Amino acid sequence: MIMYTCAVCYDHCSEACCRVDRNELRVLPNGQWVCEGCFDETPNEIFGLPADYDGDRPRWSDFKAPPEHVPAATN
């Protein structure tokens, strides 16, 4: 069985972060894999926006799921 891991969850709660469905994660522009909950907390700078930006941000559906059968990118 292959497990997919949200990078933020892994850093804060590694024993509870694994998912068997890669579609429960998205790949951010910096290569980091995140779950939907952590996506909502992603800093604006990751999307190339100013830190104090208060407009529309990219949506969860704008990003792709991680590829199958590959390790997460190391940052």
C-alpha atoms as an extended CHARMM CRD file, in Angstrom:
* protein
*
        75  EXT
         1         1  MET       CA              0.0000000000        0.0000000000        0.0000000000  PROA      1               0.0000000000
         2         2  ILE       CA              1.2730000000        3.4550000000       -0.8980000000  PROA      2               0.0000000000
         3         3  MET       CA              0.7220000000        6.2610000000        1.5860000000  PROA      3               0.0000000000
         4         4  TYR       CA              0.6480000000        9.9290000000        0.5920000000  PROA      4               0.0000000000
         5         5  THR       CA              1.5680000000       12.5720000000        3.1610000000  PROA      5               0.0000000000
         6         6  CYS       CA              0.7300000000       16.2400000000        3.6520000000  PROA      6               0.0000000000
         7         7  ALA       CA              4.0030000000       18.0510000000        4.4110000000  PROA      7               0.0000000000
         8         8  VAL       CA              2.4260000000       20.3760000000        6.9920000000  PROA      8               0.0000000000
         9         9  CYS       CA              0.6070000000       17.5790000000        8.8220000000  PROA      9               0.0000000000
        10        10  TYR       CA              3.7810000000       15.5120000000        8.7620000000  PROA      10              0.0000000000
        11        11  ASP       CA              5.7060000000       18.3080000000       10.4680000000  PROA      11              0.0000000000
        12        12  HSD       CA              3.0700000000       18.7590000000       13.1870000000  PROA      12              0.0000000000
        13        13  CYS       CA              1.3490000000       15.3830000000       13.5980000000  PROA      13              0.0000000000
        14        14  SER       CA              3.2390000000       12.7660000000       11.6080000000  PROA      14              0.0000000000
        15        15  GLU       CA              1.3610000000        9.7690000000       13.0140000000  PROA      15              0.0000000000
        16        16  ALA       CA             -1.9730000000       11.0390000000       11.6640000000  PROA      16              0.0000000000
        17        17  CYS       CA             -1.0420000000       12.4790000000        8.2730000000  PROA      17              0.0000000000
        18        18  CYS       CA             -0.9820000000        9.5570000000        5.8480000000  PROA      18              0.0000000000
        19        19  ARG       CA             -3.5810000000        9.0500000000        3.1590000000  PROA      19              0.0000000000
        20        20  VAL       CA             -4.0860000000        6.1930000000        0.7400000000  PROA      20              0.0000000000
        21        21  ASP       CA             -5.8720000000        8.3640000000       -1.8380000000  PROA      21              0.0000000000
        22        22  ARG       CA             -3.4690000000       10.7910000000       -3.4910000000  PROA      22              0.0000000000
        23        23  ASN       CA             -6.4580000000       12.8890000000       -4.5980000000  PROA      23              0.0000000000
        24        24  GLU       CA             -6.7940000000       14.0740000000       -0.9920000000  PROA      24              0.0000000000
        25        25  LEU       CA             -3.6130000000       16.1280000000       -1.5070000000  PROA      25              0.0000000000
        26        26  ARG       CA             -2.4990000000       18.8840000000       -3.8690000000  PROA      26              0.0000000000
        27        27  VAL       CA              0.9390000000       19.9760000000       -5.0470000000  PROA      27              0.0000000000
        28        28  LEU       CA              1.6830000000       23.6510000000       -4.3530000000  PROA      28              0.0000000000
        29        29  PRO       CA              3.8520000000       25.8120000000       -6.6610000000  PROA      29              0.0000000000
        30        30  ASN       CA              6.8510000000       25.1870000000       -4.3760000000  PROA      30              0.0000000000
        31        31  GLY       CA              6.4380000000       21.3970000000       -4.7710000000  PROA      31              0.0000000000
        32        32  GLN       CA              5.0280000000       20.8450000000       -1.2820000000  PROA      32              0.0000000000
        33        33  TRP       CA              2.1540000000       18.3680000000       -0.9230000000  PROA      33              0.0000000000
        34        34  VAL       CA             -0.7460000000       19.5770000000        1.2680000000  PROA      34              0.0000000000
        35        35  CYS       CA             -4.1730000000       18.3780000000        2.3770000000  PROA      35              0.0000000000
        36        36  GLU       CA             -7.2360000000       20.5890000000        1.9800000000  PROA      36              0.0000000000
        37        37  GLY       CA             -7.1740000000       21.7660000000        5.6040000000  PROA      37              0.0000000000
        38        38  CYS       CA             -3.5500000000       22.8490000000        5.3910000000  PROA      38              0.0000000000
        39        39  PHE       CA             -4.1420000000       24.3910000000        1.9540000000  PROA      39              0.0000000000
        40        40  ASP       CA             -6.5090000000       26.9020000000        3.5650000000  PROA      40              0.0000000000
        41        41  GLU       CA             -3.6690000000       27.9960000000        5.8640000000  PROA      41              0.0000000000
        42        42  THR       CA             -1.0540000000       28.3040000000        3.0920000000  PROA      42              0.0000000000
        43        43  PRO       CA              0.7020000000       31.6900000000        3.1780000000  PROA      43              0.0000000000
        44        44  ASN       CA             -0.0310000000       34.0420000000        0.2710000000  PROA      44              0.0000000000
        45        45  GLU       CA              3.6580000000       34.1290000000       -0.6690000000  PROA      45              0.0000000000
        46        46  ILE       CA              3.5210000000       30.4770000000       -1.8060000000  PROA      46              0.0000000000
        47        47  PHE       CA              1.1030000000       31.6020000000       -4.5370000000  PROA      47              0.0000000000
        48        48  GLY       CA              3.2710000000       34.5830000000       -5.5150000000  PROA      48              0.0000000000
        49        49  LEU       CA              0.9680000000       37.0480000000       -3.7440000000  PROA      49              0.0000000000
        50        50  PRO       CA              1.9110000000       39.7720000000       -1.2380000000  PROA      50              0.0000000000
        51        51  ALA       CA              1.6690000000       38.6690000000        2.4010000000  PROA      51              0.0000000000
        52        52  ASP       CA             -1.0720000000       41.2230000000        3.0880000000  PROA      52              0.0000000000
        53        53  TYR       CA             -3.1310000000       40.3340000000       -0.0260000000  PROA      53              0.0000000000
        54        54  ASP       CA             -6.8290000000       40.1050000000        0.8290000000  PROA      54              0.0000000000
        55        55  GLY       CA             -8.3580000000       39.2180000000       -2.5490000000  PROA      55              0.0000000000
        56        56  ASP       CA             -9.1910000000       35.9240000000       -4.2250000000  PROA      56              0.0000000000
        57        57  ARG       CA             -6.5540000000       33.2640000000       -3.8550000000  PROA      57              0.0000000000
        58        58  PRO       CA             -6.0510000000       30.1670000000       -5.9870000000  PROA      58              0.0000000000
        59        59  ARG       CA             -8.5540000000       27.4080000000       -5.2260000000  PROA      59              0.0000000000
        60        60  TRP       CA             -7.8740000000       23.8240000000       -4.1320000000  PROA      60              0.0000000000
        61        61  SER       CA             -9.1750000000       22.6070000000       -7.5040000000  PROA      61              0.0000000000
        62        62  ASP       CA             -6.6380000000       24.7720000000       -9.3570000000  PROA      62              0.0000000000
        63        63  PHE       CA             -3.8400000000       22.4180000000       -8.3140000000  PROA      63              0.0000000000
        64        64  LYS       CA             -3.0760000000       18.8370000000       -9.2880000000  PROA      64              0.0000000000
        65        65  ALA       CA             -2.8860000000       15.8130000000       -7.0460000000  PROA      65              0.0000000000
        66        66  PRO       CA              0.5910000000       14.3600000000       -6.4730000000  PROA      66              0.0000000000
        67        67  PRO       CA              1.7600000000       11.8530000000       -9.0720000000  PROA      67              0.0000000000
        68        68  GLU       CA              1.3580000000        8.1860000000       -8.3190000000  PROA      68              0.0000000000
        69        69  HSD       CA              4.1860000000        6.0460000000       -6.9700000000  PROA      69              0.0000000000
        70        70  VAL       CA              6.8040000000        8.7510000000       -6.4330000000  PROA      70              0.0000000000
        71        71  PRO       CA              8.3540000000       10.1370000000       -3.2480000000  PROA      71              0.0000000000
        72        72  ALA       CA              7.4920000000       13.6580000000       -2.1260000000  PROA      72              0.0000000000
        73        73  ALA       CA              9.8990000000       16.4090000000       -3.1810000000  PROA      73              0.0000000000
        74        74  THR       CA             12.4230000000       17.3380000000       -0.5510000000  PROA      74              0.0000000000
        75        75  ASN       CA             12.5420000000       21.0520000000        0.2060000000  PROA      75              0.0000000000
